Each structure stands twice: as C-alpha cells, then as structure tokens.
Amino acid sequence: MTPAARYAAAIDVLDAILAGSAAEPAVLRWARGHRFAGSKDRAALRDIVFSIERRRASCAAMGGSLTGRGLVRGYLAQEGIVEGSVFGAGTYAPDVSPSDPPLTAWEALTDATRADLQPWMWARLLLDHGTDAAPIAHALRERAPVWLRVNTAKATAEEVLEMLAQEGFDPEPDARLPTALTVRGAPRKLFQSRVLTDGFAEFQDLGPQRALALLGVPDGATVLDFCAGGGGKSLALAARGARVTAHDADPRRMADLPGRAARAGAAIRVAPTLGTERFDCVVCDVPCSGSGAFRRATDGKWRLREEDMAQLLDTQRRIVAEARAYLRPGGQLVYMTCSLFRAENEGQIPILADGMTCRFQEHFTPLDRCDGFFVASFS
C-alpha cells in the first residue's frame, strides 16, 4: 500500500469508530477484510488511527469536521504533511474534494481542544493539576512508553537487560526502580522475545510497578488481589514472595492468568468465589475513569460522560467496602486507580478510611514517564 492508500484506509476505520465501534476491533475488522495488506501496512494503519484517536478533538477542529476525512486532514496539518501528497495522490488515495472547508490553525483552537480532552475533562484536569495540566494533557496525546517488569523469581534485571540487547532491543532501567525496564522505539516484535515467552519479564506500566514497590508486603504474606483482571499485580506480588489469591467479579477476566502464572513460575490461586478466609493484605485496583491511561485506551477519552463519574465513585466505595471483609485485623488495605482525577483518588480517602488510618498515598502522572496512577494504603 502507498502512504496515501493507508490514509484512505484510516478514513474508513475512523468512520467506523465514529459510528460506534471500539478502536481496536475497527482496525482488526479492516485488516481481516483486506488480506492483501501486509504486516507493515497493518502496523502503519494502526499507528495512524491511534495517533488520530489520541488527538481526535484537535484533528477534527483543524480538519473542519468530525469525520474520518476531517480527522485525517487535521492530522496531516499537525504533522506538516502537504494534503496534496495524500488526497488525489494515486489510484487508491482519498479523493480531492472542492467542498472541503479551509483548515483551521492550531492557534485558533480552544485550550480544551488543544489538550484533546472533552471540555469537562480539561476543566477537571486543570482544577486538579494546575500548571501541570497542559503538559499532562500533551503527554496523553502521544504514544505511551513500553515498560516491562523483570520477574525477579526467574532472573535479575541485569540478565533481562542482556537478553533484550542480544535480541536487538534497546532497553533502559528506571533509575528509581531498576527492575522496571523501558524499551525504547516501537518494538513491535517484543511479544516474540524469549524474555516474555519464557516468563523472564511481563508487560507492566511503570506506575503500578512503583505503586506495588511501596507496599512493603513481606515474604510469605497472604495477599488478595480483589480486582485481579488479567493478573499483572498478582504476578508482581507473587514474584516478591507473597502468597497470592486472585479474584475478580467477572472471572472471565482472569482466563489468561493460570497460563501467565505457569510461564512466570508463580503459584497463584485463582478464586472465582471467596469464602471466609482473611488476608494480610487486600489490593483493590478499582474500576475508574481510566483517565491516566487514555493514550492506551482511547475509547474512554471520548465516550466517558461527566455524569458517569458519580456512579464510578459509588462503585469504588462499594468495592472497597466489600473487600474489607477479607482483611485480617491489623492488615493492609490498598486502593488503586489509573485515574488522574482527584475525586477518584485523594477525594475518596476520607470515605474509604472508615476508621482506618491512611498510611501513605502516592499519585503518578505521565510527567513521571508512566500512565496516571494512584495508590493509597490503609491499616
């Protein structure tokens, strides 16, 4: 496919997303329906679509319409790509249209549009983060960094760094947490690395890695991962010697965990239901706005409504109240979100404490080279 043909495909995919499809399935459907497209074409298309989705508001405003065509026009303008090199540039290129409105300059956009957030989100971010709001929003417009967590049960950070370098990757440890490695560039073949296939490391953003490192869970402690999902935190805690039980309200989310645990050499008990057992530590990574991870999961950035926030706050409180029943007296209750919004984080502490003491709280943002993430510990 020519570059112009890739943009024509992006217009189709973006129109499908605007019609209601989630972004990832829309890209996959296009790829399945266009088998002639090679792996490089599919990768390039995905990059274009997700780059535009992260910048949907500004691309639409600059391109003149909230359509696939308008989004691509706005994106080309932001990237300094001449429209004539794409529109009308070959057989499979998007057509030239005299009805296209004039492009709008970046300087003419509102602050919320330049932040590429819904207006209510921008107002909330500005209130919660002040002068950091604009750089945080800018970071959410860009591709997220790739982070790995070294599985210290099977290898040291130095050994994993050497393995990755031998396979041609460019890894770098975090200065604050050497077992957290970022892999620079766009390492598309990282999924095939023996570092991952043999369980020497797992994908995990730096935010939760730093949050878990703060917990001080001793070797042999019993831990309940109450909202386990795919099990990333369960695996990290097990690698540190904790005896982990993974639970989720929707057990289907944990379907891959037994295989991941076997690969990592971790003994994790998957418990779709819980009895009367009490644990030394209960971890609640609760459903939230996902605002800290908007650059990875772009759908929520444009679909979440301000009125949804009240229900999310109630859900978070309910989950923590349920989880407390499984905490032994004197144990540690941990609250986590991947949110940037104070209402879901610091604002919840007085209600969640309910007679307990908040021992610490920490909020990471994309300015810390990670997704937005919050952790608080109660005992």
Secondary structure by P-SEA (a helix, b strand, c coil): ccaaaaaaaaaaaaaaaaaccccaaaaaaaaaacccccaaaaaaaaaaaaaaaaaaaaaaaaaccccaaaaaaaaaaaaccccccccccccccbbbbcccccccccccccccccccccaaaaaaaaaacccaaaaaaaaaacbbbbbbbbccccccaaaaaaaaaaabbbbbccccccccccccccccccccccccccccbbbbcaaaaaaaaaccccccbbbbcccccccaaaaaaaaaccbbbbbbcccccccaaaaaaaaaccccccccccccccccbbbbbccccccccccccccccccccccaaaaaaaaaaaaaaaaaaaccccbbbbbbbccccccccccccccccccccccbbbbbcccccccbbbbbbcc
